[in-house]
């Protein structure tokens, strides 16, 4: 066995600063871009969530169509 002291838990320890998300440790909530992650997982598509992360807003129908087209065009191999 090692003589290294093992501390359990990370209460009060900041591991990173971000404007995109926050963790509510007391309630166990993860909020991403203002939305509970459980809500995004249930109600938003991959493309909608990506748009939210990149722009800060959920897309309307027209923005989503345009965004999907852009993503599809960028998937082409050279």
mmCIF file of the N, C-alpha and C atoms, coordinates in Angstrom:
data_MODEL
# 
_entry.id   MODEL 
# 
loop_
_atom_site.group_PDB 
_atom_site.id 
_atom_site.type_symbol 
_atom_site.label_atom_id 
_atom_site.label_alt_id 
_atom_site.label_comp_id 
_atom_site.label_asym_id 
_atom_site.label_entity_id 
_atom_site.label_seq_id 
_atom_site.pdbx_PDB_ins_code 
_atom_site.Cartn_x 
_atom_site.Cartn_y 
_atom_site.Cartn_z 
_atom_site.occupancy 
_atom_site.B_iso_or_equiv 
_atom_site.pdbx_formal_charge 
_atom_site.auth_seq_id 
_atom_site.auth_comp_id 
_atom_site.auth_asym_id 
_atom_site.auth_atom_id 
_atom_site.pdbx_PDB_model_num 
ATOM 1   N N  . UNK A 1 1  ? 0.828   -1.191 0.000   1.00 0.00 ? 1  UNK A N  1 
ATOM 2   C CA . UNK A 1 1  ? 0.000   0.000  0.000   1.00 0.00 ? 1  UNK A CA 1 
ATOM 3   C C  . UNK A 1 1  ? 0.868   1.249  0.000   1.00 0.00 ? 1  UNK A C  1 
ATOM 4   N N  . UNK A 1 2  ? 0.292   2.303  -0.528  1.00 0.00 ? 2  UNK A N  1 
ATOM 5   C CA . UNK A 1 2  ? 0.992   3.574  -0.625  1.00 0.00 ? 2  UNK A CA 1 
ATOM 6   C C  . UNK A 1 2  ? 0.742   4.427  0.616   1.00 0.00 ? 2  UNK A C  1 
ATOM 7   N N  . UNK A 1 3  ? 1.653   5.338  0.875   1.00 0.00 ? 3  UNK A N  1 
ATOM 8   C CA . UNK A 1 3  ? 1.484   6.277  1.981   1.00 0.00 ? 3  UNK A CA 1 
ATOM 9   C C  . UNK A 1 3  ? 0.750   7.539  1.537   1.00 0.00 ? 3  UNK A C  1 
ATOM 10  N N  . UNK A 1 4  ? 0.261   7.564  0.301   1.00 0.00 ? 4  UNK A N  1 
ATOM 11  C CA . UNK A 1 4  ? -0.442  8.723  -0.233  1.00 0.00 ? 4  UNK A CA 1 
ATOM 12  C C  . UNK A 1 4  ? -1.783  8.895  0.461   1.00 0.00 ? 4  UNK A C  1 
ATOM 13  N N  . UNK A 1 5  ? -2.065  10.137 0.865   1.00 0.00 ? 5  UNK A N  1 
ATOM 14  C CA . UNK A 1 5  ? -3.349  10.435 1.501   1.00 0.00 ? 5  UNK A CA 1 
ATOM 15  C C  . UNK A 1 5  ? -4.435  10.503 0.430   1.00 0.00 ? 5  UNK A C  1 
ATOM 16  N N  . UNK A 1 6  ? -5.519  9.810  0.651   1.00 0.00 ? 6  UNK A N  1 
ATOM 17  C CA . UNK A 1 6  ? -6.636  9.796  -0.285  1.00 0.00 ? 6  UNK A CA 1 
ATOM 18  C C  . UNK A 1 6  ? -7.771  10.624 0.288   1.00 0.00 ? 6  UNK A C  1 
ATOM 19  N N  . UNK A 1 7  ? -8.165  11.661 -0.432  1.00 0.00 ? 7  UNK A N  1 
ATOM 20  C CA . UNK A 1 7  ? -9.285  12.501 -0.003  1.00 0.00 ? 7  UNK A CA 1 
ATOM 21  C C  . UNK A 1 7  ? -10.490 12.164 -0.868  1.00 0.00 ? 7  UNK A C  1 
ATOM 22  N N  . UNK A 1 8  ? -11.588 11.898 -0.251  1.00 0.00 ? 8  UNK A N  1 
ATOM 23  C CA . UNK A 1 8  ? -12.809 11.553 -0.979  1.00 0.00 ? 8  UNK A CA 1 
ATOM 24  C C  . UNK A 1 8  ? -13.642 12.817 -1.220  1.00 0.00 ? 8  UNK A C  1 
ATOM 25  N N  . UNK A 1 9  ? -14.241 12.864 -2.424  1.00 0.00 ? 9  UNK A N  1 
ATOM 26  C CA . UNK A 1 9  ? -15.136 13.966 -2.753  1.00 0.00 ? 9  UNK A CA 1 
ATOM 27  C C  . UNK A 1 9  ? -14.407 15.181 -3.289  1.00 0.00 ? 9  UNK A C  1 
ATOM 28  N N  . UNK A 1 10 ? -15.158 16.025 -3.968  1.00 0.00 ? 10 UNK A N  1 
ATOM 29  C CA . UNK A 1 10 ? -14.590 17.246 -4.542  1.00 0.00 ? 10 UNK A CA 1 
ATOM 30  C C  . UNK A 1 10 ? -15.381 18.478 -4.125  1.00 0.00 ? 10 UNK A C  1 
ATOM 31  N N  . UNK A 1 11 ? -16.078 18.391 -3.002  1.00 0.00 ? 11 UNK A N  1 
ATOM 32  C CA . UNK A 1 11 ? -16.887 19.515 -2.566  1.00 0.00 ? 11 UNK A CA 1 
ATOM 33  C C  . UNK A 1 11 ? -16.024 20.758 -2.427  1.00 0.00 ? 11 UNK A C  1 
ATOM 34  N N  . UNK A 1 12 ? -16.478 21.839 -3.075  1.00 0.00 ? 12 UNK A N  1 
ATOM 35  C CA . UNK A 1 12 ? -15.770 23.104 -2.992  1.00 0.00 ? 12 UNK A CA 1 
ATOM 36  C C  . UNK A 1 12 ? -14.569 23.220 -3.908  1.00 0.00 ? 12 UNK A C  1 
ATOM 37  N N  . UNK A 1 13 ? -14.315 22.220 -4.738  1.00 0.00 ? 13 UNK A N  1 
ATOM 38  C CA . UNK A 1 13 ? -13.174 22.246 -5.645  1.00 0.00 ? 13 UNK A CA 1 
ATOM 39  C C  . UNK A 1 13 ? -13.651 22.638 -7.040  1.00 0.00 ? 13 UNK A C  1 
ATOM 40  N N  . UNK A 1 14 ? -13.133 23.734 -7.558  1.00 0.00 ? 14 UNK A N  1 
ATOM 41  C CA . UNK A 1 14 ? -13.450 24.148 -8.921  1.00 0.00 ? 14 UNK A CA 1 
ATOM 42  C C  . UNK A 1 14 ? -12.490 23.449 -9.869  1.00 0.00 ? 14 UNK A C  1 
ATOM 43  N N  . UNK A 1 15 ? -13.028 22.778 -10.876 1.00 0.00 ? 15 UNK A N  1 
ATOM 44  C CA . UNK A 1 15 ? -12.168 22.076 -11.822 1.00 0.00 ? 15 UNK A CA 1 
ATOM 45  C C  . UNK A 1 15 ? -12.058 22.815 -13.145 1.00 0.00 ? 15 UNK A C  1 
ATOM 46  N N  . UNK A 1 16 ? -13.003 23.698 -13.421 1.00 0.00 ? 16 UNK A N  1 
ATOM 47  C CA . UNK A 1 16 ? -12.959 24.472 -14.655 1.00 0.00 ? 16 UNK A CA 1 
ATOM 48  C C  . UNK A 1 16 ? -13.983 25.594 -14.573 1.00 0.00 ? 16 UNK A C  1 
ATOM 49  N N  . UNK A 1 17 ? -13.763 26.626 -15.357 1.00 0.00 ? 17 UNK A N  1 
ATOM 50  C CA . UNK A 1 17 ? -14.746 27.690 -15.500 1.00 0.00 ? 17 UNK A CA 1 
ATOM 51  C C  . UNK A 1 17 ? -15.261 27.644 -16.925 1.00 0.00 ? 17 UNK A C  1 
ATOM 52  N N  . UNK A 1 18 ? -16.577 27.737 -17.084 1.00 0.00 ? 18 UNK A N  1 
ATOM 53  C CA . UNK A 1 18 ? -17.180 27.719 -18.409 1.00 0.00 ? 18 UNK A CA 1 
ATOM 54  C C  . UNK A 1 18 ? -18.444 28.556 -18.404 1.00 0.00 ? 18 UNK A C  1 
ATOM 55  N N  . UNK A 1 19 ? -18.750 29.141 -19.532 1.00 0.00 ? 19 UNK A N  1 
ATOM 56  C CA . UNK A 1 19 ? -19.995 29.894 -19.651 1.00 0.00 ? 19 UNK A CA 1 
ATOM 57  C C  . UNK A 1 19 ? -21.107 29.020 -20.219 1.00 0.00 ? 19 UNK A C  1 
ATOM 58  N N  . UNK A 1 20 ? -20.766 27.823 -20.686 1.00 0.00 ? 20 UNK A N  1 
ATOM 59  C CA . UNK A 1 20 ? -21.744 26.956 -21.340 1.00 0.00 ? 20 UNK A CA 1 
ATOM 60  C C  . UNK A 1 20 ? -22.569 26.110 -20.389 1.00 0.00 ? 20 UNK A C  1 
ATOM 61  N N  . UNK A 1 21 ? -22.013 25.758 -19.253 1.00 0.00 ? 21 UNK A N  1 
ATOM 62  C CA . UNK A 1 21 ? -22.744 24.832 -18.390 1.00 0.00 ? 21 UNK A CA 1 
ATOM 63  C C  . UNK A 1 21 ? -22.458 25.100 -16.924 1.00 0.00 ? 21 UNK A C  1 
ATOM 64  N N  . UNK A 1 22 ? -23.290 24.506 -16.096 1.00 0.00 ? 22 UNK A N  1 
ATOM 65  C CA . UNK A 1 22 ? -23.046 24.552 -14.658 1.00 0.00 ? 22 UNK A CA 1 
ATOM 66  C C  . UNK A 1 22 ? -23.616 23.285 -14.037 1.00 0.00 ? 22 UNK A C  1 
ATOM 67  N N  . UNK A 1 23 ? -23.033 22.881 -12.950 1.00 0.00 ? 23 UNK A N  1 
ATOM 68  C CA . UNK A 1 23 ? -23.477 21.704 -12.211 1.00 0.00 ? 23 UNK A CA 1 
ATOM 69  C C  . UNK A 1 23 ? -24.028 22.184 -10.877 1.00 0.00 ? 23 UNK A C  1 
ATOM 70  N N  . UNK A 1 24 ? -25.232 21.777 -10.594 1.00 0.00 ? 24 UNK A N  1 
ATOM 71  C CA . UNK A 1 24 ? -25.841 22.061 -9.298  1.00 0.00 ? 24 UNK A CA 1 
ATOM 72  C C  . UNK A 1 24 ? -25.670 20.815 -8.449  1.00 0.00 ? 24 UNK A C  1 
ATOM 73  N N  . UNK A 1 25 ? -24.582 20.759 -7.695  1.00 0.00 ? 25 UNK A N  1 
ATOM 74  C CA . UNK A 1 25 ? -24.229 19.561 -6.944  1.00 0.00 ? 25 UNK A CA 1 
ATOM 75  C C  . UNK A 1 25 ? -25.254 19.137 -5.924  1.00 0.00 ? 25 UNK A C  1 
ATOM 76  N N  . UNK A 1 26 ? -25.880 20.092 -5.262  1.00 0.00 ? 26 UNK A N  1 
ATOM 77  C CA . UNK A 1 26 ? -26.862 19.755 -4.229  1.00 0.00 ? 26 UNK A CA 1 
ATOM 78  C C  . UNK A 1 26 ? -28.075 19.039 -4.815  1.00 0.00 ? 26 UNK A C  1 
ATOM 79  N N  . UNK A 1 27 ? -28.490 19.436 -6.009  1.00 0.00 ? 27 UNK A N  1 
ATOM 80  C CA . UNK A 1 27 ? -29.684 18.844 -6.626  1.00 0.00 ? 27 UNK A CA 1 
ATOM 81  C C  . UNK A 1 27 ? -29.342 17.814 -7.693  1.00 0.00 ? 27 UNK A C  1 
ATOM 82  N N  . UNK A 1 28 ? -28.072 17.755 -8.078  1.00 0.00 ? 28 UNK A N  1 
ATOM 83  C CA . UNK A 1 28 ? -27.666 16.801 -9.104  1.00 0.00 ? 28 UNK A CA 1 
ATOM 84  C C  . UNK A 1 28 ? -28.044 17.225 -10.506 1.00 0.00 ? 28 UNK A C  1 
ATOM 85  N N  . UNK A 1 29 ? -28.249 18.523 -10.709 1.00 0.00 ? 29 UNK A N  1 
ATOM 86  C CA . UNK A 1 29 ? -28.662 19.027 -12.020 1.00 0.00 ? 29 UNK A CA 1 
ATOM 87  C C  . UNK A 1 29 ? -27.466 19.498 -12.837 1.00 0.00 ? 29 UNK A C  1 
ATOM 88  N N  . UNK A 1 30 ? -27.487 19.183 -14.123 1.00 0.00 ? 30 UNK A N  1 
ATOM 89  C CA . UNK A 1 30 ? -26.517 19.691 -15.081 1.00 0.00 ? 30 UNK A CA 1 
ATOM 90  C C  . UNK A 1 30 ? -27.281 20.576 -16.044 1.00 0.00 ? 30 UNK A C  1 
ATOM 91  N N  . UNK A 1 31 ? -26.881 21.829 -16.145 1.00 0.00 ? 31 UNK A N  1 
ATOM 92  C CA . UNK A 1 31 ? -27.547 22.800 -17.006 1.00 0.00 ? 31 UNK A CA 1 
ATOM 93  C C  . UNK A 1 31 ? -26.573 23.199 -18.107 1.00 0.00 ? 31 UNK A C  1 
ATOM 94  N N  . UNK A 1 32 ? -27.011 23.069 -19.355 1.00 0.00 ? 32 UNK A N  1 
ATOM 95  C CA . UNK A 1 32 ? -26.180 23.391 -20.511 1.00 0.00 ? 32 UNK A CA 1 
ATOM 96  C C  . UNK A 1 32 ? -26.864 24.496 -21.307 1.00 0.00 ? 32 UNK A C  1 
ATOM 97  N N  . UNK A 1 33 ? -26.176 25.611 -21.473 1.00 0.00 ? 33 UNK A N  1 
ATOM 98  C CA . UNK A 1 33 ? -26.691 26.754 -22.228 1.00 0.00 ? 33 UNK A CA 1 
ATOM 99  C C  . UNK A 1 33 ? -28.080 27.163 -21.745 1.00 0.00 ? 33 UNK A C  1 
ATOM 100 N N  . UNK A 1 34 ? -28.293 27.072 -20.435 1.00 0.00 ? 34 UNK A N  1 
ATOM 101 C CA . UNK A 1 34 ? -29.555 27.501 -19.852 1.00 0.00 ? 34 UNK A CA 1 
ATOM 102 C C  . UNK A 1 34 ? -30.646 26.447 -19.790 1.00 0.00 ? 34 UNK A C  1 
ATOM 103 N N  . UNK A 1 35 ? -30.385 25.256 -20.309 1.00 0.00 ? 35 UNK A N  1 
ATOM 104 C CA . UNK A 1 35 ? -31.379 24.189 -20.326 1.00 0.00 ? 35 UNK A CA 1 
ATOM 105 C C  . UNK A 1 35 ? -30.899 22.997 -19.510 1.00 0.00 ? 35 UNK A C  1 
ATOM 106 N N  . UNK A 1 36 ? -31.781 22.402 -18.708 1.00 0.00 ? 36 UNK A N  1 
ATOM 107 C CA . UNK A 1 36 ? -31.397 21.161 -18.031 1.00 0.00 ? 36 UNK A CA 1 
ATOM 108 C C  . UNK A 1 36 ? -31.020 20.108 -19.074 1.00 0.00 ? 36 UNK A C  1 
ATOM 109 N N  . UNK A 1 37 ? -29.919 19.419 -18.873 1.00 0.00 ? 37 UNK A N  1 
ATOM 110 C CA . UNK A 1 37 ? -29.444 18.455 -19.861 1.00 0.00 ? 37 UNK A CA 1 
ATOM 111 C C  . UNK A 1 37 ? -30.474 17.349 -20.098 1.00 0.00 ? 37 UNK A C  1 
ATOM 112 N N  . UNK A 1 38 ? -31.240 16.993 -19.080 1.00 0.00 ? 38 UNK A N  1 
ATOM 113 C CA . UNK A 1 38 ? -32.278 15.973 -19.256 1.00 0.00 ? 38 UNK A CA 1 
ATOM 114 C C  . UNK A 1 38 ? -33.347 16.451 -20.236 1.00 0.00 ? 38 UNK A C  1 
ATOM 115 N N  . UNK A 1 39 ? -33.659 17.742 -20.210 1.00 0.00 ? 39 UNK A N  1 
ATOM 116 C CA . UNK A 1 39 ? -34.635 18.306 -21.144 1.00 0.00 ? 39 UNK A CA 1 
ATOM 117 C C  . UNK A 1 39 ? -34.088 18.290 -22.569 1.00 0.00 ? 39 UNK A C  1 
ATOM 118 N N  . UNK A 1 40 ? -32.824 18.655 -22.733 1.00 0.00 ? 40 UNK A N  1 
ATOM 119 C CA . UNK A 1 40 ? -32.214 18.614 -24.065 1.00 0.00 ? 40 UNK A CA 1 
ATOM 120 C C  . UNK A 1 40 ? -32.168 17.189 -24.598 1.00 0.00 ? 40 UNK A C  1 
ATOM 121 N N  . UNK A 1 41 ? -31.788 16.252 -23.751 1.00 0.00 ? 41 UNK A N  1 
ATOM 122 C CA . UNK A 1 41 ? -31.682 14.855 -24.185 1.00 0.00 ? 41 UNK A CA 1 
ATOM 123 C C  . UNK A 1 41 ? -33.027 14.307 -24.627 1.00 0.00 ? 41 UNK A C  1 
ATOM 124 N N  . UNK A 1 42 ? -34.088 14.754 -23.995 1.00 0.00 ? 42 UNK A N  1 
ATOM 125 C CA . UNK A 1 42 ? -35.423 14.253 -24.300 1.00 0.00 ? 42 UNK A CA 1 
ATOM 126 C C  . UNK A 1 42 ? -36.066 14.968 -25.477 1.00 0.00 ? 42 UNK A C  1 
ATOM 127 N N  . UNK A 1 43 ? -35.811 16.271 -25.615 1.00 0.00 ? 43 UNK A N  1 
ATOM 128 C CA . UNK A 1 43 ? -36.588 17.080 -26.551 1.00 0.00 ? 43 UNK A CA 1 
ATOM 129 C C  . UNK A 1 43 ? -35.825 17.685 -27.723 1.00 0.00 ? 43 UNK A C  1 
ATOM 130 N N  . UNK A 1 44 ? -34.504 17.666 -27.704 1.00 0.00 ? 44 UNK A N  1 
ATOM 131 C CA . UNK A 1 44 ? -33.733 18.325 -28.762 1.00 0.00 ? 44 UNK A CA 1 
ATOM 132 C C  . UNK A 1 44 ? -32.925 17.305 -29.552 1.00 0.00 ? 44 UNK A C  1 
ATOM 133 N N  . UNK A 1 45 ? -32.818 17.539 -30.847 1.00 0.00 ? 45 UNK A N  1 
ATOM 134 C CA . UNK A 1 45 ? -31.991 16.681 -31.693 1.00 0.00 ? 45 UNK A CA 1 
ATOM 135 C C  . UNK A 1 45 ? -30.518 17.048 -31.511 1.00 0.00 ? 45 UNK A C  1 
ATOM 136 N N  . UNK A 1 46 ? -29.660 16.209 -32.072 1.00 0.00 ? 46 UNK A N  1 
ATOM 137 C CA . UNK A 1 46 ? -28.226 16.498 -32.061 1.00 0.00 ? 46 UNK A CA 1 
ATOM 138 C C  . UNK A 1 46 ? -27.960 17.857 -32.697 1.00 0.00 ? 46 UNK A C  1 
ATOM 139 N N  . UNK A 1 47 ? -28.576 18.100 -33.861 1.00 0.00 ? 47 UNK A N  1 
ATOM 140 C CA . UNK A 1 47 ? -28.339 19.348 -34.580 1.00 0.00 ? 47 UNK A CA 1 
ATOM 141 C C  . UNK A 1 47 ? -28.841 20.553 -33.794 1.00 0.00 ? 47 UNK A C  1 
ATOM 142 N N  . UNK A 1 48 ? -30.002 20.433 -33.149 1.00 0.00 ? 48 UNK A N  1 
ATOM 143 C CA . UNK A 1 48 ? -30.523 21.536 -32.339 1.00 0.00 ? 48 UNK A CA 1 
ATOM 144 C C  . UNK A 1 48 ? -29.593 21.843 -31.170 1.00 0.00 ? 48 UNK A C  1 
ATOM 145 N N  . UNK A 1 49 ? -29.106 20.794 -30.525 1.00 0.00 ? 49 UNK A N  1 
ATOM 146 C CA . UNK A 1 49 ? -28.203 20.979 -29.392 1.00 0.00 ? 49 UNK A CA 1 
ATOM 147 C C  . UNK A 1 49 ? -26.879 21.582 -29.836 1.00 0.00 ? 49 UNK A C  1 
ATOM 148 N N  . UNK A 1 50 ? -26.347 21.124 -30.957 1.00 0.00 ? 50 UNK A N  1 
ATOM 149 C CA . UNK A 1 50 ? -25.107 21.683 -31.488 1.00 0.00 ? 50 UNK A CA 1 
ATOM 150 C C  . UNK A 1 50 ? -25.282 23.159 -31.831 1.00 0.00 ? 50 UNK A C  1 
ATOM 151 N N  . UNK A 1 51 ? -26.391 23.500 -32.471 1.00 0.00 ? 51 UNK A N  1 
ATOM 152 C CA . UNK A 1 51 ? -26.686 24.898 -32.789 1.00 0.00 ? 51 UNK A CA 1 
ATOM 153 C C  . UNK A 1 51 ? -26.739 25.730 -31.508 1.00 0.00 ? 51 UNK A C  1 
ATOM 154 N N  . UNK A 1 52 ? -27.375 25.205 -30.479 1.00 0.00 ? 52 UNK A N  1 
ATOM 155 C CA . UNK A 1 52 ? -27.457 25.892 -29.189 1.00 0.00 ? 52 UNK A CA 1 
ATOM 156 C C  . UNK A 1 52 ? -26.067 26.150 -28.617 1.00 0.00 ? 52 UNK A C  1 
ATOM 157 N N  . UNK A 1 53 ? -25.206 25.145 -28.666 1.00 0.00 ? 53 UNK A N  1 
ATOM 158 C CA . UNK A 1 53 ? -23.856 25.294 -28.120 1.00 0.00 ? 53 UNK A CA 1 
ATOM 159 C C  . UNK A 1 53 ? -23.024 26.283 -28.924 1.00 0.00 ? 53 UNK A C  1 
ATOM 160 N N  . UNK A 1 54 ? -23.187 26.273 -30.239 1.00 0.00 ? 54 UNK A N  1 
ATOM 161 C CA . UNK A 1 54 ? -22.377 27.146 -31.088 1.00 0.00 ? 54 UNK A CA 1 
ATOM 162 C C  . UNK A 1 54 ? -22.877 28.584 -31.120 1.00 0.00 ? 54 UNK A C  1 
ATOM 163 N N  . UNK A 1 55 ? -24.206 28.780 -31.025 1.00 0.00 ? 55 UNK A N  1 
ATOM 164 C CA . UNK A 1 55 ? -24.751 30.131 -31.187 1.00 0.00 ? 55 UNK A CA 1 
ATOM 165 C C  . UNK A 1 55 ? -25.360 30.710 -29.921 1.00 0.00 ? 55 UNK A C  1 
ATOM 166 N N  . UNK A 1 56 ? -25.703 29.856 -28.977 1.00 0.00 ? 56 UNK A N  1 
ATOM 167 C CA . UNK A 1 56 ? -26.355 30.316 -27.756 1.00 0.00 ? 56 UNK A CA 1 
ATOM 168 C C  . UNK A 1 56 ? -27.861 30.294 -27.818 1.00 0.00 ? 56 UNK A C  1 
ATOM 169 N N  . UNK A 1 57 ? -28.420 29.905 -28.971 1.00 0.00 ? 57 UNK A N  1 
ATOM 170 C CA . UNK A 1 57 ? -29.874 29.868 -29.143 1.00 0.00 ? 57 UNK A CA 1 
ATOM 171 C C  . UNK A 1 57 ? -30.307 28.573 -29.807 1.00 0.00 ? 57 UNK A C  1 
ATOM 172 N N  . UNK A 1 58 ? -31.507 28.111 -29.435 1.00 0.00 ? 58 UNK A N  1 
ATOM 173 C CA . UNK A 1 58 ? -32.100 27.000 -30.173 1.00 0.00 ? 58 UNK A CA 1 
ATOM 174 C C  . UNK A 1 58 ? -32.582 27.534 -31.515 1.00 0.00 ? 58 UNK A C  1 
ATOM 175 N N  . UNK A 1 59 ? -32.424 26.779 -32.586 1.00 0.00 ? 59 UNK A N  1 
ATOM 176 C CA . UNK A 1 59 ? -32.806 27.269 -33.908 1.00 0.00 ? 59 UNK A CA 1 
ATOM 177 C C  . UNK A 1 59 ? -34.310 27.186 -34.137 1.00 0.00 ? 59 UNK A C  1 
ATOM 178 N N  . UNK A 1 60 ? -34.824 28.117 -34.966 1.00 0.00 ? 60 UNK A N  1 
ATOM 179 C CA . UNK A 1 60 ? -36.196 27.958 -35.446 1.00 0.00 ? 60 UNK A CA 1 
ATOM 180 C C  . UNK A 1 60 ? -36.145 27.003 -36.637 1.00 0.00 ? 60 UNK A C  1 
ATOM 181 N N  . UNK A 1 61 ? -37.266 26.702 -37.243 1.00 0.00 ? 61 UNK A N  1 
ATOM 182 C CA . UNK A 1 61 ? -37.325 25.693 -38.310 1.00 0.00 ? 61 UNK A CA 1 
ATOM 183 C C  . UNK A 1 61 ? -36.416 26.049 -39.488 1.00 0.00 ? 61 UNK A C  1 
ATOM 184 N N  . UNK A 1 62 ? -36.428 27.314 -39.908 1.00 0.00 ? 62 UNK A N  1 
ATOM 185 C CA . UNK A 1 62 ? -35.591 27.735 -41.029 1.00 0.00 ? 62 UNK A CA 1 
ATOM 186 C C  . UNK A 1 62 ? -34.109 27.657 -40.707 1.00 0.00 ? 62 UNK A C  1 
ATOM 187 N N  . UNK A 1 63 ? -33.749 28.103 -39.525 1.00 0.00 ? 63 UNK A N  1 
ATOM 188 C CA . UNK A 1 63 ? -32.349 28.031 -39.097 1.00 0.00 ? 63 UNK A CA 1 
ATOM 189 C C  . UNK A 1 63 ? -31.885 26.580 -38.999 1.00 0.00 ? 63 UNK A C  1 
ATOM 190 N N  . UNK A 1 64 ? -32.765 25.714 -38.518 1.00 0.00 ? 64 UNK A N  1 
ATOM 191 C CA . UNK A 1 64 ? -32.403 24.307 -38.385 1.00 0.00 ? 64 UNK A CA 1 
ATOM 192 C C  . UNK A 1 64 ? -32.174 23.668 -39.748 1.00 0.00 ? 64 UNK A C  1 
ATOM 193 N N  . UNK A 1 65 ? -33.042 23.965 -40.720 1.00 0.00 ? 65 UNK A N  1 
ATOM 194 C CA . UNK A 1 65 ? -32.850 23.427 -42.071 1.00 0.00 ? 65 UNK A CA 1 
ATOM 195 C C  . UNK A 1 65 ? -31.525 23.894 -42.662 1.00 0.00 ? 65 UNK A C  1 
ATOM 196 N N  . UNK A 1 66 ? -31.236 25.178 -42.523 1.00 0.00 ? 66 UNK A N  1 
ATOM 197 C CA . UNK A 1 66 ? -29.985 25.730 -43.043 1.00 0.00 ? 66 UNK A CA 1 
ATOM 198 C C  . UNK A 1 66 ? -28.779 25.118 -42.338 1.00 0.00 ? 66 UNK A C  1 
ATOM 199 N N  . UNK A 1 67 ? -28.877 24.976 -41.027 1.00 0.00 ? 67 UNK A N  1 
ATOM 200 C CA . UNK A 1 67 ? -27.788 24.407 -40.241 1.00 0.00 ? 67 UNK A CA 1 
ATOM 201 C C  . UNK A 1 67 ? -27.530 22.961 -40.641 1.00 0.00 ? 67 UNK A C  1 
ATOM 202 N N  . UNK A 1 68 ? -28.597 22.197 -40.817 1.00 0.00 ? 68 UNK A N  1 
ATOM 203 C CA . UNK A 1 68 ? -28.445 20.799 -41.245 1.00 0.00 ? 68 UNK A CA 1 
ATOM 204 C C  . UNK A 1 68 ? -27.783 20.718 -42.614 1.00 0.00 ? 68 UNK A C  1 
ATOM 205 N N  . UNK A 1 69 ? -28.157 21.607 -43.512 1.00 0.00 ? 69 UNK A N  1 
ATOM 206 C CA . UNK A 1 69 ? -27.547 21.622 -44.846 1.00 0.00 ? 69 UNK A CA 1 
ATOM 207 C C  . UNK A 1 69 ? -26.057 21.939 -44.762 1.00 0.00 ? 69 UNK A C  1 
ATOM 208 N N  . UNK A 1 70 ? -25.703 22.897 -43.928 1.00 0.00 ? 70 UNK A N  1 
ATOM 209 C CA . UNK A 1 70 ? -24.299 23.256 -43.740 1.00 0.00 ? 70 UNK A CA 1 
ATOM 210 C C  . UNK A 1 70 ? -23.512 22.081 -43.178 1.00 0.00 ? 70 UNK A C  1 
ATOM 211 N N  . UNK A 1 71 ? -24.064 21.424 -42.172 1.00 0.00 ? 71 UNK A N  1 
ATOM 212 C CA . UNK A 1 71 ? -23.385 20.260 -41.592 1.00 0.00 ? 71 UNK A CA 1 
ATOM 213 C C  . UNK A 1 71 ? -23.211 19.155 -42.624 1.00 0.00 ? 71 UNK A C  1 
ATOM 214 N N  . UNK A 1 72 ? -24.246 18.902 -43.407 1.00 0.00 ? 72 UNK A N  1 
ATOM 215 C CA . UNK A 1 72 ? -24.177 17.848 -44.421 1.00 0.00 ? 72 UNK A CA 1 
ATOM 216 C C  . UNK A 1 72 ? -23.113 18.174 -45.466 1.00 0.00 ? 72 UNK A C  1 
ATOM 217 N N  . UNK A 1 73 ? -23.040 19.423 -45.890 1.00 0.00 ? 73 UNK A N  1 
ATOM 218 C CA . UNK A 1 73 ? -22.048 19.822 -46.894 1.00 0.00 ? 73 UNK A CA 1 
ATOM 219 C C  . UNK A 1 73 ? -20.630 19.678 -46.355 1.00 0.00 ? 73 UNK A C  1 
ATOM 220 N N  . UNK A 1 74 ? -20.454 19.929 -45.070 1.00 0.00 ? 74 UNK A N  1 
ATOM 221 C CA . UNK A 1 74 ? -19.124 19.841 -44.466 1.00 0.00 ? 74 UNK A CA 1 
ATOM 222 C C  . UNK A 1 74 ? -18.690 18.411 -44.175 1.00 0.00 ? 74 UNK A C  1 
ATOM 223 N N  . UNK A 1 75 ? -19.584 17.453 -44.371 1.00 0.00 ? 75 UNK A N  1 
ATOM 224 C CA . UNK A 1 75 ? -19.225 16.051 -44.140 1.00 0.00 ? 75 UNK A CA 1 
ATOM 225 C C  . UNK A 1 75 ? -18.585 15.406 -45.363 1.00 0.00 ? 75 UNK A C  1 
ATOM 226 N N  . UNK A 1 76 ? -18.642 16.073 -46.500 1.00 0.00 ? 76 UNK A N  1 
ATOM 227 C CA . UNK A 1 76 ? -18.059 15.508 -47.716 1.00 0.00 ? 76 UNK A CA 1 
ATOM 228 C C  . UNK A 1 76 ? -16.548 15.363 -47.568 1.00 0.00 ? 76 UNK A C  1 
ATOM 229 N N  . UNK A 1 77 ? -16.042 14.249 -48.031 1.00 0.00 ? 77 UNK A N  1 
ATOM 230 C CA . UNK A 1 77 ? -14.598 14.028 -48.014 1.00 0.00 ? 77 UNK A CA 1 
ATOM 231 C C  . UNK A 1 77 ? -13.969 14.662 -49.244 1.00 0.00 ? 77 UNK A C  1 
ATOM 232 N N  . UNK A 1 78 ? -12.757 15.178 -49.106 1.00 0.00 ? 78 UNK A N  1 
ATOM 233 C CA . UNK A 1 78 ? -12.088 15.808 -50.258 1.00 0.00 ? 78 UNK A CA 1 
ATOM 234 C C  . UNK A 1 78 ? -11.715 14.777 -51.307 1.00 0.00 ? 78 UNK A C  1 
# 
